[in-house]
Amino acid sequence: MMSKIALILPVAPMLALAGEFNCHAGIELPPYRYIAPEEALSRKCCVELPCQFQGCCWANQTPPLYSALRSQAISEVEAHHLEDTLLLPAINSGKYPRSSAPSMPDHFWYRISVPKTTHGYFYDGIIRSFRETFQEELRITNVDLDIFYINDFDEHWANNETYETMYAGAGYWTHTDCNNFRICYEETGIPAEDFTGDGVAFVLPVALPSTVNFRDGHTMMPAALELYNISDGHRDEVGDLQRPWNRQWASVHRYNLGEIIYFNAFRWHSGHVPRAGDIPLHLNPDRKRAETVGFAAKTKHGHWALFRMCKGSTDDKVTKKILATDLNPSSTGEAKSTYDLTEEEFRLHELAKMPYKELKVGSAEL
């Protein structure tokens, strides 16, 4: 784990243009530091939900910026039903193209939408889970959520270099969801100016490589989420935008079937890339992994709006939907919202090798 931290230089917040989703309301997001329960109590802020106070710690973001909130959304029986009646028939039909990233052409996944008309229990579970977790209303919008399905989840998905290298970009697939929010919010039909800037992201696993969940004893469940110790807009000690350099910056949150993990959409994160040897076939005989990636944005009217990860890519340089793999019949098609990456943002998202810098933020040990 990286050692310590230097104070970052004060910078002006990144403000959205008119008609553009204003991620985290342009507020500068601090890096992670541990906040003890006693400190949270004295500050009258929350590090977890539900919250007895009016605000959350770490820049008053909802959900708390460095939290990971779990809630069972659908049962294991419902998850199996979803796979057997929707996902596998869709894959076996041959109608769904496989997706891959140019940087990793031998890694594929399918993107399959979940119809509300035939699998309404899926959405009912998400709405119920959200209400129980946030004590707030989540409203379904017109566009169906997508599930990302991998049917060859084995050792070729593992990689050691992404943990060990001393070059930026080694932590591939790490991203924040600000760029997704900047185009995907429009599928809700709600104008950008009607949102507060608060954003929830969530993963909901519906197929795993083993019948044994993490909570039931599969302590190294390779299907998992990585959450990092910095967030969107983080700058290093000389004021340059900074992203996680490798996977030593991450905490791993392993999956249970049907259980949602909610987290702040503007925190750096990634699907888990295990180390070599961490996907042994005898413990993960089903060689599969499937999850919904979904979003919720809070409106100024008080409720939250549910929408999908519409781009089909975690690459922050992608500024448009990937329509070639978007077979969602409820899709609104090409995004009308557009945005340009600044030169600085583009450099940040490039995966070219750059000199290594140690993460430094304050004086707290991570």
N, C-alpha and C positions, 0 to 999 in steps of 0.2 A: 504494500500500500504506500502511496506517496507520503512524504513526511509532513512538512508543515506548510504554513501559508503566509504570504506577504499581503499587505493591504493593497487592494486594487485601487487604481486612480479613479476619482469621480468622473463620470461621463454623463453626457446628456442622455435621457431615455430615448429609445427608438420609438418614435411616434408614427402611427399609421396615417396614410393619406386618406383623404375623404373617400368614403365608399369602400374602404378596406378594413377587414377584421383587425381590431387593435389588440394584438396578443398581450396578455397580462396588463392591459390598460397602459402600456408603455412604461410601467414601473420597473426600475432596475432590480433584478432578482439577485439576492445574495448567494454566495456558495454555502454549502452545508456546514453547519457546526452543531454539535450536540447541545440540546436545550433540555436541562433536567426538569422533572416535574415541578420542583420548587420554584425554578425560575419562571416557567410558564405560568404558574399560579400567581406569582408576584406581578408578572406583566399582564395578567388577565388575557392570555392568548392560548390557543390550542395547538398541540402537535399531532393530535389524532382527532377523529370524530366518533361519536357526537361531541359537540362543543357547548360548554356551559357559558362561554363568553361570546362577545360579538365578533371577535376576530381571531384569525389563525396566525401562528408564529411564522417567521420567515416571510416578511413583506406582505402579510395579511392576504395571502392567496388562498383560494378555495379550489380544490382541497389543499390542506397544508402542504407546502411546497416539497417537503422531504418526508412525506408519509406514503404508506402503501396499505390500502384498506381492502380487506378481504370480505367477501359475502357470497354465500351459496345462492346462485341465481336459478339454476335448473338442476334437477336430480340426475344421478348417473343413468337411470332408466331413460330419461328424456334425452340425454346426450347420445346414448346409443341409438335411440329412435331417430334422432336428427341425422346421425351418420348413415344408418341403414336405409332410411327412406328418402334422403336428399343427397348427401354428399357422394356416397359410393355410386348410386345410380347416375348422378351427373358426370362423374369421372368416367364411368364405364360406357357412357353414351358416346364418348369421343367428340362431343361438341365443344368441350371446354379446352382452350389452348393452355399450355403450361407457360408460366412466367419464369424469367430468370434475370439476373443482373449481368450486364456486360462484363463486369469485373470478376464474376464467378459463374461462368457459363455452364458448369456441371451441377449447379444447385437449382432445383425447380420446385415450383409450387403451383397449385390451382387456386383460382378465385371464384367462389360460388356464392350467389346471393341466397338469402333466406326469405322465402315468401311469407308475408303476414297471413295470407289466406289459408295456407296449409300448415304452418308451424307457428301459430299464434302464441303457444305456450312459451316459446323462446323469448318473445318480446314482453310477455306478461312477467316472466321471471326477472328480466332486466329492470323493468319499471318497479317491481316490488323490492328488489334488491337495492335500487337507488334510493327509494323512499326510506328504507330501513337504515341505510348508511348515512344519508345526508339530511334526512327529515325534510326533504324538499321534493317538489313535483318535477318529474321528467316526462316530457311529452314526446310521443312518437310523431315523426314527420313522414312525408310521402315516400321517401326512398328507403328500400330495404337494406339491411346491413349485409356485409360480405363476410364469408369465412375463408381463411387461407389454409389450404390443406397440403401437407407434405406426406407423400406415401413411400419415401425412401429415407426416413430419418435414421441414419446409422452413422458409423464412424467417419464417413467422408464429409459430414457436417462439422466435425471437430477440427480445431486449429490451435496450435500452441503459439505460433508467431504473434497472434493478435493479443497475447498476454505479455510477451517477452520483449518484443522489438522496442527500440528506442527512437522510433520515427512516428511522426504524426500520421494519422490515417490508418494506423494498425487496427484501431478499434472500429473496423468497418461495420456498417449498418447502424452505427450510433447516430442519433438524430433527436431533435425536438419536433413537436408537432405544430409549431407555429406556421410553417409553410403549408401544411395540410389544412389548417384552419383558414388560411388566407384564401383558399379556393373552395374548400368543401362546405363551409358554412352556408353557401348559397343554395345548396340542395334542401335546406330547411324552408326556403321561401321567406326568410326573415331578413330585413335589411341589416347591413353591418352595423349601422349606428344604433340599432336596438339591442346590441349585446354589451355586457359590462366589461368584457375582456377576460373573465374567469373561464378556465377550460379544464375539463376532465377528460382524460384518456382512460381506456380500460381494455383489458384482455380477458376473454372468456374461453377457456379451453374446452373443446368438445370431443377431442380424441387425443389419446396419449399413447406412448410407445409401450406402456406396461399397464396391466390391470390393477397394479398396486399404486395408489396415490402417494404423494410426498408425505401427507399427514399420517398415512397408514404404515409408514416404515421405509418407503423408497427415498432415503435421505439424499441421494444424488440424482433425483429425477432430472433428466437432461432437458426436458421441455420446461422452459422457465423464462422469466422476464429479468432483464438487467436494468437497474436504476442507478444513475450516476450522482456524483456529489456536487455537480454544478448545473446551472440552468441556462436557458436562452439569454443571449446577450452578455454572458460572462466574459470578463476581460482579464488578461494577465497583469503582472506587476508593471509592465510598460504601456498598458492601455490597449493592447491588441485583442481582438476577439479570439476566444479560445474554446476548443472542443476537447473532449476526453482524448488522451493520447493512446491509451490502450486499456485493456479490460481490467487492469489492476485497480481502476478507479470505481468499479461497479460493485454493488451488492446484488446478490442473486435471489430471486423470489420464485421458488419452484411451484409447479402447478398441481392442483387437484381438479379432478374432472368436474366440470359444471360450476366451478367457483370463480367468480370475477375477482380480479385485482384492479382496483381503482388507483390512479396516481395523477399527479399534476401534469397536464399535457405539455408544459413548457420546460420540464426537467429533461435533461439528456437521458436517453434510454435506448434499449435495443432488445430484440429477441436474443435469448441466450445462445452464445456460441461456446460449447463445452471444450475443455481441453482434450487432447488425444487420450484415449482410454476411458473416457467418462461416459461412453454410450455402449457398454458391453451388451452384446446380443442376448446373453442368457438372462439379463435383468430387464431388457427392453425388446422382447421378441416380436412385438407388433410393428415396429419400425415405422411409426406414423406419429404425426403431430398436426393438430388442427385447432385453430382459435379464431374467434372474432376479434377484430380490432375496431373499437368504436369510440365515438366522441360525444361529449355533452357540453354545450355552451350555455352560460347563464344569460338570461335576457333581463332587460331593465324592468320588465313587467313582473319579475319574481320567479318565474318558472325556468326550467332548463329545457333545451331542445336537443333531441337525440339525432345524430347523423353518423354517416359511415366514413371510413378512411377511403376517400374517393379516388385518390391518385393511383393507388395500386403499387406504390413504391415508397420506400423509406428514404430514398435519396433526396436530400434537401435541395439539390440543384434542379430537380424536376419541378417545373412550375406549371405544368398542365396535367390533366388526367391522361393516363395511358389507356386510350380507348380500345386498343387492339385486344386487351384481355378483359374489358369491361362488358360482360354479357348480362349485367343486371338489367332486367326489363324495366325497372323503375328509375333507371339513371336519367339524369337531366341532360346528358350528353356533354359536349364541350363546355368547359367553364366559361362563364361570361366575365367573372372576376379575373383580373390579371394583375401581376405585380412583377417588378424587376428586382433581381438581386443586386445589391450594391457591389461594387468591386471588392470591398472588404468581405462581404458575406460570401461571395463566390470563391474567394481565396480560402476562406474557412472551410468550405464544403469540398474543396478539391482534395483528392486522396494522394497527391504527390508527396514524396518523401521530403521531409523538412527537418532541420536540426531539432533535436529533442530538448524540451524545456521541462524542468521539474514543476509540478503543480504547487503553487504557493498561495495560500489564502488565510490571512490573519495569523493567529498564534495557536490555533487549536490543532491537536493531533487528530488525524482521520483514521 
